Every structure is written in C-alpha cells, then in structure tokens.
C-alpha cells in the first residue's frame, strides 16, 4: 500500500509541476514550484522503487498517469484542446500501462510458484 501512496504522490507532484510550468509563463514566481515539484516527484519515484515496485511498472504508471492527467487538467485550467484522437491516444497509453502491470504480476506469480516448488 505504501508503494501506491508514494506513486500517487510522485504523479501528483509531477502533474502539478508541469501545470505550473505552463502557468509560469504568465507568473514567473511559479518556476519555484516547477523545480520543487519535479525534484519531489523524482524523489518520491525513487522511494517507490526502494519500496520494491518494479521500474517498468512504476515508471509506466507514473508516465501514463502524468500524460493523461496533464492533458485533462490543461483543458480545464488553460483551455487546451482535448480532441477525440487525443482521448484515444490517452486510452491507448493507459491500456499499455495496464498490460505492463498485468505482465509484471503474472511474472511475479510464476516466480513465487517456481520458488515454492
């Protein structure tokens, strides 16, 4: 459970830093949050890896969630376009990450079952 909370924190920090980067164009003081957000996000991602989550799974979920949340929130906050094609792309990215996670879980089960024999 701790891994997932840390991963959620890493995602939240990365998304907020990316959105702050857009906002910093008009409000330069936000560059401080950009730096802190990205540093905090990478630190949290490092803690996720230290807690035992595989890098393929952690980075995949972090990256895909960041892309999807940033696209949706940029539409809401900045009026950026969000087209049907973009929505399909986001769905494909999320589907790909789901495949990586399911594959990692299956590999872990096979490894446990092989070790138990």
OpenMM code with the backbone's topology and positions (N, CA, C; nanometers):
from openmm import Vec3, app, unit

residues = "UNK UNK UNK UNK UNK UNK UNK UNK UNK UNK UNK UNK UNK UNK UNK UNK UNK UNK UNK UNK UNK UNK UNK UNK UNK UNK UNK UNK UNK UNK UNK UNK UNK UNK UNK UNK UNK UNK UNK UNK UNK UNK UNK UNK UNK UNK UNK UNK UNK UNK UNK UNK UNK UNK UNK UNK UNK UNK UNK UNK UNK UNK UNK UNK UNK UNK UNK UNK UNK UNK UNK UNK UNK UNK UNK UNK UNK UNK UNK UNK UNK UNK UNK UNK UNK UNK UNK UNK UNK UNK UNK UNK UNK UNK UNK UNK UNK UNK UNK UNK UNK UNK UNK UNK UNK UNK UNK UNK UNK UNK UNK UNK UNK UNK UNK UNK UNK".split()
positions = [
    Vec3(0.0832, -0.1193, 0.0000),
    Vec3(0.0000, 0.0000, 0.0000),
    Vec3(0.0875, 0.1255, 0.0000),
    Vec3(0.1975, 0.1211, 0.0723),
    Vec3(0.2882, 0.2360, 0.0811),
    Vec3(0.3426, 0.2725, -0.0565),
    Vec3(0.3747, 0.1704, -0.1373),
    Vec3(0.4262, 0.1945, -0.2718),
    Vec3(0.3279, 0.2774, -0.3537),
    Vec3(0.2004, 0.2417, -0.3446),
    Vec3(0.0983, 0.3082, -0.4252),
    Vec3(0.0740, 0.4508, -0.3776),
    Vec3(0.0821, 0.4737, -0.2483),
    Vec3(0.0676, 0.6106, -0.1970),
    Vec3(0.1847, 0.6977, -0.2415),
    Vec3(0.3046, 0.6416, -0.2362),
    Vec3(0.4214, 0.7157, -0.2837),
    Vec3(0.4126, 0.7427, -0.4335),
    Vec3(0.3629, 0.6450, -0.5082),
    Vec3(0.3478, 0.6635, -0.6521),
    Vec3(0.2439, 0.7714, -0.6817),
    Vec3(0.1357, 0.7721, -0.6066),
    Vec3(0.0338, 0.8772, -0.6236),
    Vec3(0.0930, 1.0148, -0.5933),
    Vec3(0.1766, 1.0225, -0.4912),
    Vec3(0.2425, 1.1493, -0.4590),
    Vec3(0.3357, 1.1914, -0.5722),
    Vec3(0.4118, 1.0974, -0.6273),
    Vec3(0.5026, 1.1279, -0.7384),
    Vec3(0.4251, 1.1797, -0.8592),
    Vec3(0.3125, 1.1163, -0.8876),
    Vec3(0.2293, 1.1587, -1.0006),
    Vec3(0.1723, 1.2977, -0.9751),
    Vec3(0.1182, 1.3190, -0.8566),
    Vec3(0.0607, 1.4497, -0.8234),
    Vec3(0.1632, 1.5613, -0.8306),
    Vec3(0.2825, 1.5362, -0.7811),
    Vec3(0.3882, 1.6371, -0.7865),
    Vec3(0.4312, 1.6659, -0.9300),
    Vec3(0.4432, 1.5623, -1.0107),
    Vec3(0.4848, 1.5810, -1.1495),
    Vec3(0.3803, 1.6573, -1.2292),
    Vec3(0.2539, 1.6218, -1.2119),
    Vec3(0.1462, 1.6896, -1.2846),
    Vec3(0.1365, 1.8357, -1.2410),
    Vec3(0.1431, 1.8594, -1.1111),
    Vec3(0.1321, 1.9984, -1.0644),
    Vec3(0.2517, 2.0815, -1.1105),
    Vec3(0.3705, 2.0218, -1.1159),
    Vec3(0.4882, 2.0942, -1.1651),
    Vec3(0.4742, 2.1255, -1.3143),
    Vec3(0.4220, 2.0325, -1.3902),
    Vec3(0.4036, 2.0547, -1.5332),
    Vec3(0.2998, 2.1637, -1.5580),
    Vec3(0.1902, 2.1605, -1.4838),
    Vec3(0.0891, 2.2656, -1.4974),
    Vec3(0.1439, 2.4003, -1.4510),
    Vec3(0.2254, 2.3987, -1.3472),
    Vec3(0.2873, 2.5228, -1.3000),
    Vec3(0.3823, 2.5785, -1.4050),
    Vec3(0.4472, 2.4908, -1.4811),
    Vec3(0.5355, 2.5356, -1.5879),
    Vec3(0.4569, 2.6181, -1.6893),
    Vec3(0.3381, 2.5718, -1.7216),
    Vec3(0.2522, 2.6479, -1.8134),
    Vec3(0.2115, 2.7805, -1.7499),
    Vec3(0.1728, 2.7772, -1.6234),
    Vec3(0.1328, 2.8986, -1.5532),
    Vec3(0.2471, 2.9962, -1.5331),
    Vec3(0.3695, 2.9442, -1.5252),
    Vec3(0.4866, 3.0293, -1.5017),
    Vec3(0.5153, 3.1220, -1.6196),
    Vec3(0.4592, 3.0914, -1.7341),
    Vec3(0.4769, 3.1810, -1.8486),
    Vec3(0.4191, 3.3192, -1.8185),
    Vec3(0.3105, 3.3214, -1.7421),
    Vec3(0.2467, 3.4480, -1.7042),
    Vec3(0.2841, 3.4922, -1.5635),
    Vec3(0.3216, 3.3974, -1.4791),
    Vec3(0.3532, 3.4258, -1.3386),
    Vec3(0.4869, 3.3597, -1.3044),
    Vec3(0.5981, 3.4279, -1.3303),
    Vec3(0.7312, 3.3672, -1.3154),
    Vec3(0.7613, 3.3106, -1.1762),
    Vec3(0.6934, 3.3571, -1.0737),
    Vec3(0.7173, 3.3024, -0.9396),
    Vec3(0.6851, 3.1533, -0.9336),
    Vec3(0.6025, 3.1045, -1.0243),
    Vec3(0.5674, 2.9618, -1.0260),
    Vec3(0.6843, 2.8725, -1.0643),
    Vec3(0.7915, 2.9302, -1.1197),
    Vec3(0.9085, 2.8477, -1.1529),
    Vec3(0.9651, 2.7798, -1.0283),
    Vec3(0.9485, 2.8414, -0.9133),
    Vec3(0.9944, 2.7780, -0.7888),
    Vec3(0.9175, 2.6482, -0.7657),
    Vec3(0.7853, 2.6499, -0.7890),
    Vec3(0.7057, 2.5277, -0.7712),
    Vec3(0.7430, 2.4239, -0.8763),
    Vec3(0.7728, 2.4698, -0.9978),
    Vec3(0.8139, 2.3768, -1.1033),
    Vec3(0.9352, 2.2968, -1.0553),
    Vec3(1.0359, 2.3657, -1.0071),
    Vec3(1.1582, 2.2985, -0.9610),
    Vec3(1.1297, 2.2062, -0.8432),
    Vec3(1.0580, 2.2570, -0.7437),
    Vec3(1.0272, 2.1743, -0.6253),
    Vec3(0.9397, 2.0544, -0.6615),
    Vec3(0.8434, 2.0761, -0.7490),
    Vec3(0.7538, 1.9671, -0.7890),
    Vec3(0.8269, 1.8553, -0.8602),
    Vec3(0.9148, 1.8928, -0.9550),
    Vec3(0.9886, 1.7894, -1.0267),
    Vec3(1.0880, 1.7175, -0.9357),
    Vec3(1.1567, 1.7914, -0.8523),
    Vec3(1.2507, 1.7280, -0.7579),
    Vec3(1.1748, 1.6343, -0.6640),
    Vec3(1.0632, 1.6807, -0.6110),
    Vec3(0.9823, 1.5978, -0.5216),
    Vec3(0.9273, 1.4749, -0.5916),
    Vec3(0.8864, 1.4918, -0.7168),
    Vec3(0.8325, 1.3793, -0.7926),
    Vec3(0.9381, 1.2710, -0.8130),
    Vec3(1.0587, 1.3114, -0.8537),
    Vec3(1.1643, 1.2123, -0.8736),
    Vec3(1.2068, 1.1486, -0.7414),
    Vec3(1.2066, 1.2253, -0.6348),
    Vec3(1.2395, 1.1686, -0.5035),
    Vec3(1.1350, 1.0652, -0.4627),
    Vec3(1.0083, 1.0983, -0.4819),
    Vec3(0.9013, 1.0037, -0.4474),
    Vec3(0.9088, 0.8799, -0.5357),
    Vec3(0.9390, 0.8982, -0.6640),
    Vec3(0.9529, 0.7837, -0.7534),
    Vec3(1.0688, 0.6947, -0.7074),
    Vec3(1.1757, 0.7554, -0.6616),
    Vec3(1.2870, 0.6773, -0.6068),
    Vec3(1.2456, 0.5970, -0.4849),
    Vec3(1.1626, 0.6567, -0.3995),
    Vec3(1.1135, 0.5845, -0.2816),
    Vec3(1.0227, 0.4687, -0.3214),
    Vec3(0.9456, 0.4874, -0.4288),
    Vec3(0.8603, 0.3794, -0.4797),
    Vec3(0.9482, 0.2612, -0.5208),
    Vec3(1.0559, 0.2902, -0.5918),
    Vec3(1.1463, 0.1830, -0.6358),
    Vec3(1.2146, 0.1175, -0.5166),
    Vec3(1.2547, 0.1981, -0.4193),
    Vec3(1.3177, 0.1441, -0.2988),
    Vec3(1.2199, 0.0538, -0.2217),
    Vec3(1.0911, 0.0866, -0.2280),
    Vec3(0.9893, 0.0065, -0.1587),
    Vec3(0.9603, -0.1247, -0.2308),
    Vec3(1.0179, -0.1427, -0.3509),
    Vec3(1.0082, -0.2730, -0.4156),
    Vec3(0.9280, -0.2798, -0.5437),
    Vec3(0.8680, -0.1715, -0.5879),
    Vec3(0.7925, -0.1768, -0.7123),
    Vec3(0.8916, -0.1795, -0.8289),
    Vec3(0.8625, -0.2597, -0.9286),
    Vec3(0.9486, -0.2680, -1.0458),
    Vec3(0.9492, -0.1375, -1.1241),
    Vec3(1.0632, -0.1061, -1.1831),
    Vec3(1.0753, 0.0219, -1.2523),
    Vec3(0.9851, 0.0295, -1.3754),
    Vec3(0.9660, -0.0808, -1.4445),
    Vec3(0.8773, -0.0798, -1.5609),
    Vec3(0.7351, -0.0449, -1.5233),
    Vec3(0.6887, -0.0994, -1.4145),
    Vec3(0.5534, -0.0726, -1.3672),
    Vec3(0.5440, 0.0693, -1.3124),
    Vec3(0.6367, 0.1049, -1.2237),
    Vec3(0.6312, 0.2370, -1.1597),
    Vec3(0.6423, 0.3492, -1.2625),
    Vec3(0.7403, 0.3393, -1.3501),
    Vec3(0.7612, 0.4448, -1.4480),
    Vec3(0.6465, 0.4492, -1.5484),
    Vec3(0.5964, 0.3330, -1.5862),
    Vec3(0.4844, 0.3282, -1.6800),
    Vec3(0.3607, 0.3951, -1.6245),
    Vec3(0.3267, 0.3625, -1.5017),
    Vec3(0.2088, 0.4228, -1.4396),
    Vec3(0.2316, 0.5716, -1.4172),
    Vec3(0.3494, 0.6085, -1.3709),
    Vec3(0.3836, 0.7486, -1.3467),
    Vec3(0.3736, 0.8289, -1.4766),
    Vec3(0.4333, 0.7770, -1.5814),
    Vec3(0.4335, 0.8478, -1.7087),
    Vec3(0.2952, 0.8575, -1.7707),
    Vec3(0.2244, 0.7462, -1.7761),
    Vec3(0.0923, 0.7454, -1.8386),
    Vec3(-0.0076, 0.8301, -1.7605),
    Vec3(-0.0037, 0.8182, -1.6295),
    Vec3(-0.0941, 0.8992, -1.5476),
    Vec3(-0.0631, 1.0469, -1.5630),
    Vec3(0.0663, 1.0772, -1.5680),
    Vec3(0.1060, 1.2165, -1.5866),
    Vec3(0.0555, 1.2735, -1.7179),
    Vec3(0.0688, 1.1975, -1.8254),
    Vec3(0.0212, 1.2419, -1.9568),
    Vec3(-0.1293, 1.2627, -1.9541),
    Vec3(-0.2022, 1.1642, -1.9047),
    Vec3(-0.3485, 1.1723, -1.9050),
    Vec3(-0.3988, 1.2860, -1.8167),
    Vec3(-0.3500, 1.2935, -1.6941),
    Vec3(-0.3956, 1.3986, -1.6029),
    Vec3(-0.3570, 1.5374, -1.6512),
    Vec3(-0.2365, 1.5513, -1.7044),
    Vec3(-0.1937, 1.6816, -1.7540),
    Vec3(-0.2807, 1.7260, -1.8711),
    Vec3(-0.3106, 1.6361, -1.9624),
    Vec3(-0.3949, 1.6714, -2.0774),
    Vec3(-0.5344, 1.7152, -2.0324),
    Vec3(-0.5935, 1.6393, -1.9423),
    Vec3(-0.7287, 1.6717, -1.8955),
    Vec3(-0.7285, 1.8019, -1.8153),
    Vec3(-0.6350, 1.8161, -1.7241),
    Vec3(-0.6306, 1.9365, -1.6408),
    Vec3(-0.5907, 2.0608, -1.7198),
    Vec3(-0.5053, 2.0446, -1.8208),
    Vec3(-0.4693, 2.1594, -1.9050),
    Vec3(-0.5908, 2.2076, -1.9835),
    Vec3(-0.6782, 2.1159, -2.0191),
    Vec3(-0.8029, 2.1553, -2.0850),
    Vec3(-0.8888, 2.2361, -1.9896),
    Vec3(-0.9015, 2.1872, -1.8677),
    Vec3(-0.9860, 2.2552, -1.7692),
    Vec3(-0.9273, 2.3893, -1.7247),
    Vec3(-0.7959, 2.3936, -1.7037),
    Vec3(-0.7333, 2.5136, -1.6485),
    Vec3(-0.6933, 2.6170, -1.7531),
    Vec3(-0.6474, 2.5701, -1.8689),
    Vec3(-0.5900, 2.6610, -1.9674),
    Vec3(-0.6660, 2.6635, -2.0997),
    Vec3(-0.7695, 2.5828, -2.1104),
    Vec3(-0.8452, 2.5790, -2.2350),
    Vec3(-0.7741, 2.5085, -2.3484),
    Vec3(-0.6749, 2.4243, -2.3165),
    Vec3(-0.6059, 2.3470, -2.4202),
    Vec3(-0.7053, 2.2516, -2.4863),
    Vec3(-0.6836, 2.2210, -2.6132),
    Vec3(-0.7755, 2.1286, -2.6804),
    Vec3(-0.7608, 1.9861, -2.6275),
    Vec3(-0.8691, 1.9138, -2.6283),
    Vec3(-0.8693, 1.7704, -2.5966),
    Vec3(-0.9632, 1.7059, -2.6977),
    Vec3(-0.9052, 1.6553, -2.8041),
    Vec3(-0.9833, 1.6007, -2.9145),
    Vec3(-1.0113, 1.4522, -2.8921),
    Vec3(-1.0969, 1.3993, -2.9758),
    Vec3(-1.1269, 1.2564, -2.9696),
    Vec3(-1.0007, 1.1751, -2.9958),
    Vec3(-0.9215, 1.2176, -3.0924),
    Vec3(-0.7969, 1.1460, -3.1233),
    Vec3(-0.7041, 1.1474, -3.0020),
    Vec3(-0.6951, 1.2608, -2.9343),
    Vec3(-0.6124, 1.2688, -2.8139),
    Vec3(-0.6672, 1.1746, -2.7063),
    Vec3(-0.7984, 1.1698, -2.6927),
    Vec3(-0.8610, 1.0799, -2.5957),
    Vec3(-0.8295, 0.9339, -2.6260),
    Vec3(-0.8330, 0.8973, -2.7528),
    Vec3(-0.7974, 0.7607, -2.7931),
    Vec3(-0.6508, 0.7333, -2.7584),
    Vec3(-0.5647, 0.8302, -2.7853),
    Vec3(-0.4229, 0.8145, -2.7516),
    Vec3(-0.4018, 0.7946, -2.6031),
    Vec3(-0.4721, 0.8726, -2.5214),
    Vec3(-0.4620, 0.8581, -2.3761),
    Vec3(-0.5098, 0.7195, -2.3335),
    Vec3(-0.6202, 0.6743, -2.3934),
    Vec3(-0.6725, 0.5403, -2.3609),
    Vec3(-0.5717, 0.4321, -2.3991),
    Vec3(-0.5048, 0.4484, -2.5138),
    Vec3(-0.4045, 0.3501, -2.5558),
    Vec3(-0.2848, 0.3482, -2.4611),
    Vec3(-0.2424, 0.4654, -2.4166),
    Vec3(-0.1308, 0.4726, -2.3210),
    Vec3(-0.1701, 0.4015, -2.1915),
    Vec3(-0.2884, 0.4297, -2.1420),
    Vec3(-0.3349, 0.3655, -2.0184),
    Vec3(-0.3465, 0.2146, -2.0378),
    Vec3(-0.3974, 0.1721, -2.1538),
    Vec3(-0.4059, 0.0289, -2.1830),
    Vec3(-0.2692, -0.0370, -2.1861),
    Vec3(-0.1715, 0.0320, -2.2439),
    Vec3(-0.0355, -0.0214, -2.2477),
    Vec3(0.0227, -0.0384, -2.1085),
    Vec3(0.0004, 0.0598, -2.0233),
    Vec3(0.0499, 0.0510, -1.8858),
    Vec3(-0.0203, -0.0624, -1.8113),
    Vec3(-0.1473, -0.0785, -1.8358),
    Vec3(-0.2206, -0.1890, -1.7732),
    Vec3(-0.1603, -0.3228, -1.8158),
    Vec3(-0.1259, -0.3361, -1.9430),
    Vec3(-0.0623, -0.4595, -1.9904),
    Vec3(0.0716, -0.4839, -1.9202),
    Vec3(0.1497, -0.3782, -1.9019),
    Vec3(0.2778, -0.3918, -1.8316),
    Vec3(0.2537, -0.4376, -1.6881),
    Vec3(0.1575, -0.3768, -1.6204),
    Vec3(0.1278, -0.4132, -1.4811),
    Vec3(0.0797, -0.5576, -1.4716),
    Vec3(-0.0116, -0.5967, -1.5591),
    Vec3(-0.0622, -0.7350, -1.5560),
    Vec3(0.0494, -0.8339, -1.5872),
    Vec3(0.1366, -0.7992, -1.6809),
    Vec3(0.2508, -0.8857, -1.7117),
    Vec3(0.3456, -0.8983, -1.5942),
    Vec3(0.3682, -0.7886, -1.5229),
    Vec3(0.4561, -0.7917, -1.4058),
    Vec3(0.3965, -0.8784, -1.2957),
    Vec3(0.2660, -0.8682, -1.2772),
    Vec3(0.2003, -0.9508, -1.1750),
    Vec3(0.2083, -1.0986, -1.2120),
    Vec3(0.1879, -1.1308, -1.3386),
    Vec3(0.1961, -1.2707, -1.3829),
    Vec3(0.3380, -1.3244, -1.3643),
    Vec3(0.4384, -1.2439, -1.3967),
    Vec3(0.5774, -1.2871, -1.3794),
    Vec3(0.6088, -1.3097, -1.2317),
    Vec3(0.5585, -1.2227, -1.1451),
    Vec3(0.5812, -1.2386, -1.0011),
    Vec3(0.5161, -1.3669, -0.9502),
    Vec3(0.3956, -1.3974, -0.9996),
    Vec3(0.3282, -1.5216, -0.9593),
    Vec3(0.4073, -1.6439, -1.0043),
    Vec3(0.4550, -1.6395, -1.1288),
    Vec3(0.5349, -1.7534, -1.1797),
    Vec3(0.6614, -1.7703, -1.0967),
    Vec3(0.7236, -1.6608, -1.0601),
    Vec3(0.8467, -1.6675, -0.9815),
    Vec3(0.8168, -1.7244, -0.8423),
    Vec3(0.7076, -1.6799, -0.7802),
    Vec3(0.6695, -1.7332, -0.6481),
    Vec3(0.6364, -1.8801, -0.6565),
    Vec3(0.5608, -1.9188, -0.7596),
    Vec3(0.5217, -2.0581, -0.7747),
    Vec3(0.6428, -2.1473, -0.8017),
    Vec3(0.7377, -2.0959, -0.8797),
    Vec3(0.8608, -2.1710, -0.9062),
    Vec3(0.9469, -2.1842, -0.7848),
    Vec3(0.9500, -2.0801, -0.6999),
    Vec3(1.0312, -2.0832, -0.5772),
    Vec3(0.9691, -2.1750, -0.4727),
    Vec3(0.8362, -2.1883, -0.4769),
    Vec3(0.7673, -2.2702, -0.3787),
    Vec3(0.7814, -2.4196, -0.4099),
    Vec3(0.8117, -2.4513, -0.5360),
    Vec3(0.8217, -2.5936, -0.5744),
    Vec3(0.9450, -2.6591, -0.5198),
] * unit.nanometer
topology = app.Topology()
chain = topology.addChain("A")
for resn in residues:
    res = topology.addResidue(resn, chain)
    for name in ("N", "CA", "C"):
        topology.addAtom(name, app.Element.getBySymbol(name[0]), res)
